[in-house]
Amino acid sequence: MLETITFGLIVAAGAILIISAMMALYRLAIGPTGLDRGVASDVVLAVLIASICLHAIVTRTSVGLIVILVLSLVGFTSAVGLARLITGASARERRFLEAEARAAHEARQRVERERAERELTVQERAERELAEQAGEEL
């Protein structure tokens, strides 16, 4: 009974992987953008990794684990490369954007300090006036 359920789950997982691979390959072929193709290639790689895992489960061996590890590293590297490609920022542009963000942060801090100093000055003036009024009333 348990073997029948296990076999059914393995067959269902295989069918899902085949359908997923076909859909990802369709998106890889059709596109319409480079981003769609990049994501589809990542999905195909993930389906390949899952298929190797399924094969390892069926054959009860650990032979594919090294291949899975290498494919996972390749998938991660390709995803990072695609993200860099999509942003389109060169090293010079990134340095400029970082400097711009740093300058904006410093400006916000300066404005906050000035506002705090103004509030302190207003508070000191109010306390002085209260002290003067208290001195006149005595």
Phi, psi and omega per residue, in radians:
M1 nan -0.855 -3.136
L2 -1.120 -0.637 3.112
E3 -1.154 -0.621 3.123
T4 -1.169 -0.742 3.114
I5 -1.136 -0.768 3.119
T6 -1.060 -0.785 3.126
F7 -1.081 -0.732 3.121
G8 -1.106 -0.709 3.113
L9 -1.160 -0.672 3.123
I10 -1.152 -0.738 3.111
V11 -1.117 -0.738 3.122
A12 -1.113 -0.735 3.115
A13 -1.115 -0.712 3.097
G14 -1.090 -0.729 3.124
A15 -1.121 -0.741 3.118
I16 -1.101 -0.709 3.121
L17 -1.144 -0.697 3.123
I18 -1.131 -0.778 3.133
I19 -1.121 -0.734 3.127
S20 -1.099 -0.725 3.129
A21 -1.131 -0.715 3.131
M22 -1.122 -0.738 3.137
M23 -1.148 -0.714 3.137
A24 -1.188 -0.681 3.103
L25 -1.159 -0.614 3.057
Y26 -1.088 -0.810 3.133
R27 -1.142 -0.605 3.107
L28 -1.145 -0.667 -3.116
A29 -1.371 -0.701 -3.037
I30 -1.472 -0.698 3.134
G31 1.637 -2.167 0.060
P32 -1.488 -0.259 -3.116
T33 -1.993 2.931 3.092
G34 -1.147 -0.570 3.106
L35 -1.115 -0.735 3.090
D36 -1.054 -0.732 3.137
R37 -1.165 -0.682 3.116
G38 -1.134 -0.767 3.109
V39 -1.147 -0.710 3.121
A40 -1.095 -0.670 3.107
S41 -1.163 -0.618 3.050
D42 -1.128 -0.685 3.122
V43 -1.168 -0.734 3.104
V44 -1.052 -0.724 3.112
L45 -1.125 -0.706 3.112
A46 -1.144 -0.685 3.094
V47 -1.146 -0.672 3.093
L48 -1.093 -0.752 3.102
I49 -1.093 -0.766 3.123
A50 -1.139 -0.621 3.108
S51 -1.151 -0.709 3.095
I52 -1.133 -0.676 3.071
C53 -1.089 -0.769 3.122
L54 -1.084 -0.715 3.092
H55 -1.092 -0.712 3.116
A56 -1.122 -0.615 3.109
I57 -1.203 -0.771 -3.104
V58 -1.142 -0.789 -3.094
T59 -1.482 -0.137 -3.134
R60 0.977 0.776 3.087
T61 -2.232 2.857 3.117
S62 -1.983 0.411 -3.076
V63 -1.136 -0.652 -3.054
G64 -1.409 -0.032 -3.058
L65 -1.144 -0.652 3.089
I66 -1.135 -0.730 3.121
V67 -1.107 -0.708 3.114
I68 -1.083 -0.753 3.130
L69 -1.081 -0.804 -3.139
V70 -1.132 -0.765 3.119
L71 -1.113 -0.615 3.091
S72 -1.122 -0.736 3.103
L73 -1.135 -0.693 3.094
V74 -1.112 -0.745 3.118
G75 -1.094 -0.741 3.112
F76 -1.109 -0.787 -3.133
T77 -1.102 -0.710 3.137
S78 -1.185 -0.633 3.113
A79 -1.146 -0.722 3.108
V80 -1.144 -0.739 3.110
G81 -1.090 -0.708 3.111
L82 -1.138 -0.698 3.119
A83 -1.110 -0.717 3.093
R84 -1.134 -0.677 3.140
L85 -1.147 -0.692 -3.113
I86 -1.189 -0.708 -3.137
T87 -1.125 -0.568 3.059
G88 1.223 0.149 -3.095
A89 -1.533 2.200 3.060
S90 -1.389 3.036 -3.136
A91 -1.081 -0.667 3.137
R92 -1.139 -0.758 3.130
E93 -1.145 -0.686 3.117
R94 -1.105 -0.726 3.098
R95 -1.082 -0.721 3.120
F96 -1.095 -0.792 -3.131
L97 -1.133 -0.669 3.094
E98 -1.138 -0.735 3.114
A99 -1.126 -0.682 3.121
E100 -1.132 -0.752 3.123
A101 -1.144 -0.683 3.123
R102 -1.124 -0.737 3.129
A103 -1.123 -0.698 3.119
A104 -1.138 -0.691 3.108
H105 -1.112 -0.774 3.120
E106 -1.118 -0.650 3.112
A107 -1.144 -0.715 3.099
R108 -1.088 -0.727 3.123
Q109 -1.122 -0.723 3.137
R110 -1.099 -0.749 3.127
V111 -1.109 -0.724 3.115
E112 -1.102 -0.731 3.107
R113 -1.100 -0.775 -3.139
E114 -1.099 -0.713 3.130
R115 -1.132 -0.715 3.121
A116 -1.129 -0.686 3.110
E117 -1.147 -0.713 3.108
R118 -1.102 -0.753 3.130
E119 -1.115 -0.674 3.115
L120 -1.145 -0.737 3.132
T121 -1.098 -0.751 3.127
V122 -1.117 -0.714 3.141
Q123 -1.150 -0.746 3.117
E124 -1.098 -0.728 3.136
R125 -1.096 -0.736 3.136
A126 -1.128 -0.717 3.115
E127 -1.132 -0.688 3.132
R128 -1.131 -0.755 3.131
E129 -1.114 -0.698 3.100
L130 -1.123 -0.678 3.122
A131 -1.159 -0.698 3.124
E132 -1.137 -0.745 3.134
Q133 -1.140 -0.684 3.116
A134 -1.141 -0.629 3.133
G135 -1.214 -0.612 -3.140
E136 -1.255 -0.592 -3.093
E137 -1.291 -0.448 3.140
L138 -1.292 nan nan
